[in-house]
């Protein structure tokens, strides 16, 4: 379910401070509930999730087209690009000391580059995780939050922050908006929900 931006800001997430000059683009409530100590289980599943392999054919086709276009035009090369309007190339430079390398344990070596669909981990706490991606169209941030629902239960939220890169980035974001809302996100939500419901119970010892 798509949420108003106020649902994200009301939680006082660290990312709102770190990416204060970014636009909060989308906020979603994920079909994932669990106990406080299941946040790590949720993250491990999400960071190994491959969005290009979703079961929805239209969503999979959109990811394939984006990757092919990116390859042809060099949008996703390894070149370090400054964050739009800044001299920094990564939000890692803005992290307080206690959060630097806090997400490293969940992604090592090549897995670091592929985590959560290409987002490089920034930090994690007991209730949130953030990663960033930089290409020729945007500098973006993916944020997962573990929101207290009361009675010892938590629900996962997803938020996306972006800074479009110039005219190309602004046009690109406008172009993909309807596909993002009506094709990609619904397909991802369904698959995330199924994956959570069918996770190995002997690992978590909990019921969703």
C-alpha positions in Angstrom: 0.0 0.0 0.0 1.3 3.4 -0.9 1.6 5.8 2.1 1.6 9.5 2.4 5.1 11.1 3.0 4.0 12.0 6.5 4.0 8.3 7.5 7.8 8.3 6.7 8.7 11.6 8.3 6.7 10.8 11.5 9.3 8.0 12.3 12.3 10.3 12.7 14.5 8.1 10.5 18.2 8.9 10.3 18.0 8.9 6.5 15.8 12.0 6.5 18.7 13.9 8.1 21.4 12.3 5.9 19.5 12.9 2.6 17.7 16.1 3.7 18.4 17.7 0.3 16.9 14.8 -1.6 13.2 14.5 -2.7 11.2 11.8 -0.9 9.7 10.2 -3.9 7.7 7.2 -2.7 6.7 5.6 0.6 5.2 2.1 0.7 4.0 -0.3 3.4 5.3 -3.7 2.6 3.3 -6.9 3.1 5.8 -8.0 5.8 5.2 -8.1 9.5 7.3 -9.7 12.2 8.9 -9.3 15.6 11.7 -6.9 16.6 14.5 -9.4 16.0 13.2 -10.4 12.5 14.5 -7.2 10.9 17.8 -8.9 10.0 15.9 -11.8 8.4 13.9 -9.4 6.3 17.0 -7.5 5.2 18.8 -10.7 4.2 15.9 -11.6 2.0 15.6 -8.1 0.5 19.3 -7.7 -0.2 19.4 -11.0 -2.1 16.3 -10.1 -4.0 16.7 -9.7 -7.8 14.1 -7.3 -9.2 14.9 -8.4 -12.7 13.6 -11.8 -11.9 10.1 -10.9 -10.7 7.3 -13.2 -11.7 5.4 -10.4 -13.4 6.2 -10.5 -17.2 5.5 -6.7 -17.7 7.6 -5.7 -14.7 10.4 -8.0 -15.8 10.3 -6.6 -19.3 10.6 -3.0 -18.0 13.7 -3.9 -15.9 15.2 -5.6 -19.0 14.6 -2.6 -21.2 16.0 -0.2 -18.6 19.2 -2.4 -18.3 19.7 -2.6 -22.0 19.2 1.1 -22.6 21.6 1.8 -19.7 24.2 -0.4 -21.3 23.8 1.2 -24.7 24.0 4.7 -23.4 26.5 4.2 -20.7 24.1 5.3 -17.9 25.3 2.7 -15.4 29.0 2.7 -15.8 31.3 2.7 -12.8 32.2 6.3 -13.2 32.0 8.3 -9.9 29.5 11.2 -10.3 29.0 14.0 -7.9 25.6 14.0 -6.2 23.6 16.7 -8.1 24.2 20.1 -6.5 27.0 18.7 -4.3 30.7 18.0 -4.4 30.3 14.6 -2.7 30.0 11.4 -4.8 28.4 9.4 -2.0 26.2 9.9 1.0 28.7 7.8 3.0 30.6 11.0 3.5 27.7 12.4 5.5 27.4 9.4 7.9 28.2 9.9 11.6 31.1 7.8 12.8 29.0 5.2 14.6 27.1 4.3 11.3 30.1 4.0 9.0 30.5 0.3 8.0 27.4 -0.6 10.0 25.8 -2.3 6.9 29.0 -4.2 5.8 28.1 -7.5 7.5 25.1 -8.0 5.3 27.0 -7.6 2.0 30.5 -8.8 1.3 32.6 -8.6 -1.9 30.6 -8.9 -5.1 27.4 -9.1 -3.1 28.0 -5.5 -2.0 27.7 -4.4 -5.5 24.5 -6.3 -6.2 22.7 -5.7 -2.9 19.0 -4.8 -3.3 19.2 -4.4 -7.1 22.4 -2.5 -7.3 22.1 -0.2 -4.3 25.3 -0.1 -2.4 24.7 -0.3 1.4 25.1 2.9 3.4 24.2 2.0 7.0 21.9 0.0 9.2 20.5 0.3 12.7 18.1 -2.0 14.6 15.2 -0.4 12.7 16.5 0.9 9.4 18.7 0.2 6.4 19.7 2.5 3.6 21.6 2.0 0.3 22.4 4.3 -2.6 22.7 4.1 -6.3 24.3 6.6 -8.7 24.0 6.7 -12.5 23.5 9.1 -15.3 19.9 9.7 -14.5 19.7 10.0 -10.7 21.4 9.6 -7.4 18.9 7.6 -5.4 18.4 6.1 -2.0 16.5 3.0 -1.0 15.4 2.9 2.6 13.8 0.0 4.6 12.3 0.8 8.0 11.0 -1.6 10.7 7.9 0.3 12.1 6.6 -0.5 15.5 2.9 -1.5 15.3 2.5 -2.2 19.1 2.2 -5.4 21.0 5.7 -6.5 19.9 4.8 -6.5 16.2 6.6 -4.6 13.4 5.9 -3.8 9.7 8.3 -3.1 7.0 8.2 0.2 5.1 10.1 1.1 1.9 11.0 4.7 0.9 12.8 6.1 -2.1 14.7 9.3 -2.2 16.0 10.8 -5.4 18.0 13.7 -6.9 17.5 13.7 -10.7 20.7 14.4 -12.6 19.9 17.4 -14.8 17.2 17.6 -17.5 17.8 13.9 -18.5 17.1 12.8 -15.0 14.0 14.9 -14.6 12.6 13.6 -17.9 13.4 10.0 -17.1 11.7 10.2 -13.7 8.6 11.7 -15.2 8.6 9.1 -18.0 8.8 6.1 -15.6 6.3 7.4 -13.0 3.2 5.6 -14.3 5.1 2.3 -14.9 6.6 2.6 -11.4 3.3 3.0 -9.7 1.1 0.7 -11.7 3.4 -2.1 -12.9 6.7 -2.3 -11.0 5.7 -1.7 -7.4 2.5 -3.9 -7.4 4.6 -6.8 -8.8 7.4 -6.3 -6.3 4.9 -6.1 -3.4 3.2 -9.4 -4.4 6.6 -11.2 -4.7 8.0 -9.7 -1.4 4.8 -10.8 0.4 5.0 -14.3 -0.9 8.7 -14.6 -0.1 8.1 -13.5 3.5 5.2 -15.8 4.0 7.1 -18.8 2.7 10.4 -18.0 4.5 11.9 -21.0 6.4 10.2 -21.0 9.8 13.0 -23.0 11.4 15.3 -20.0 10.8 13.3 -17.3 12.4 11.2 -19.4 14.7 8.4 -16.9 14.2 5.1 -16.5 12.4 4.6 -13.5 10.1 
